[in-house]
Amino acid sequence: MKNVSNGEKTIKSMMQYLTADTWSVDKFILYGNYNNEANLIVGNILDNYRDYFEQYLEEIDLDEKYYYQPAYFAEDYYGTPDLDFLVMYFAAIPTLFEFNVEKIKVLPKTRMTEITKLMNKYKDIVDDSYINPTEFLKSE
């Protein structure tokens, strides 16, 4: 489950391989362009399936050693720090500064194949959203 860029030895080579990484929040994000002034995040594919995944979430105790370090938790739980965005998403914690609670909800490793299927199903839509974001015009 590790990303290709994790095995690189230099920042330059890591940056070159980031686009080949499988596990990235970018694989789920939809973009929009506001008045040709800014590209903004307008959606997350996971939001459409949150209710489905909620039934499988497990509540676990969060050891203090993981406080403020969701990537460290993801490394130990999923085997890669790259899934920190999923940890934060399913724990419903918006920032790492709030990742300091006694219990969190996590998606079990057994459900990761479904996450992969979602990523593959929406790959073209997500890629197109990045290249051609939906346009939103300023209303008068």
C-alpha positions in Angstrom: 0.0 0.0 0.0 3.0 2.3 -0.1 3.4 5.1 -2.7 6.1 5.0 -5.3 7.6 8.3 -4.0 8.2 6.9 -0.6 11.2 4.9 -1.8 13.0 7.8 -3.2 16.2 9.1 -1.6 16.1 12.8 -2.7 13.5 15.4 -2.6 13.9 16.0 -6.3 13.3 12.4 -7.2 10.4 12.1 -4.7 8.7 15.1 -6.3 9.1 13.6 -9.8 7.3 10.4 -8.6 4.5 12.1 -6.7 2.2 12.0 -9.8 2.6 8.2 -9.9 1.5 7.7 -6.3 -1.6 5.8 -5.7 -2.5 7.1 -2.2 -3.2 10.8 -2.3 -6.1 13.0 -1.3 -5.8 14.5 -4.8 -7.3 11.2 -6.2 -10.7 12.2 -4.6 -10.9 16.0 -4.9 -13.0 17.9 -7.5 -12.1 21.4 -8.5 -13.9 24.5 -9.6 -12.7 27.8 -11.0 -14.2 30.9 -9.5 -14.5 33.8 -11.9 -11.2 32.9 -13.6 -9.5 34.2 -10.4 -8.9 31.1 -8.3 -9.2 27.3 -8.4 -11.0 25.9 -5.4 -11.9 22.6 -4.0 -15.6 22.1 -4.7 -16.1 18.5 -3.7 -14.7 15.2 -2.4 -15.7 11.9 -4.0 -15.6 10.3 -0.5 -18.4 12.6 0.7 -20.8 10.8 -1.7 -20.0 7.5 0.0 -19.5 8.6 3.6 -22.9 7.1 4.8 -21.9 3.7 3.3 -18.5 3.7 5.0 -19.9 4.9 8.3 -21.4 1.5 9.0 -17.9 -0.1 8.9 -16.0 2.5 11.0 -14.4 1.2 14.1 -13.8 3.3 17.2 -10.4 2.8 18.7 -8.3 4.4 21.4 -5.8 6.9 20.2 -2.5 6.5 22.1 -1.0 9.8 23.1 2.2 9.0 21.0 0.0 9.7 17.9 -1.3 13.1 19.1 -0.8 15.8 16.4 0.7 13.1 14.1 -1.9 11.5 11.9 0.8 10.3 9.5 2.5 8.4 12.3 -0.8 6.8 13.1 -1.5 5.9 9.5 2.0 4.4 9.2 1.3 2.1 12.1 -2.3 1.3 11.3 -2.3 1.1 7.5 1.4 0.6 6.8 1.9 3.9 5.1 1.9 7.5 6.3 0.2 8.5 2.9 -3.2 7.5 4.2 -3.2 10.2 6.9 -5.8 12.0 4.9 -8.2 9.0 5.3 -7.5 8.8 9.0 -8.4 12.5 9.3 -11.4 12.2 7.0 -13.1 9.2 8.8 -12.1 10.5 12.3 -13.9 13.8 11.3 -10.9 15.8 12.5 -10.2 18.8 10.3 -6.6 19.6 11.2 -3.6 17.8 12.8 -3.8 20.3 15.6 -7.0 18.7 16.7 -5.7 15.1 16.3 -5.3 14.8 20.1 -8.5 13.0 21.2 -8.9 9.8 23.3 -10.8 7.9 20.6 -11.1 8.1 16.8 -13.1 6.3 14.2 -11.1 4.5 11.5 -11.9 2.6 8.4 -10.7 -1.0 8.8 -7.9 -2.2 6.5 -10.4 -4.8 5.1 -12.3 -1.9 3.4 -9.4 -0.5 1.6 -10.2 -2.4 -1.6 -13.5 -0.4 -1.8 -11.5 2.8 -1.5 -9.3 1.7 -4.3 -12.4 0.8 -6.4 -13.8 4.3 -5.8 -10.5 5.9 -6.8 -10.4 3.9 -10.0 -14.1 4.5 -10.8 -13.7 8.3 -10.6 -10.2 8.7 -11.9 -11.2 10.3 -15.2 -13.7 12.6 -13.5 -11.2 13.7 -10.9 -8.4 14.2 -13.5 -10.7 16.2 -15.7 -11.7 18.3 -12.8 -8.1 19.2 -12.2 -7.4 20.0 -15.8 -10.8 21.6 -16.6 -12.3 22.8 -13.4 -16.0 23.6 -13.3 -16.5 27.3 -13.9 -18.3 29.4 -11.4 -19.0 33.0 -12.3 -19.5 35.9 -10.0 -23.1 36.8 -9.8 -24.2 40.4 -10.0 
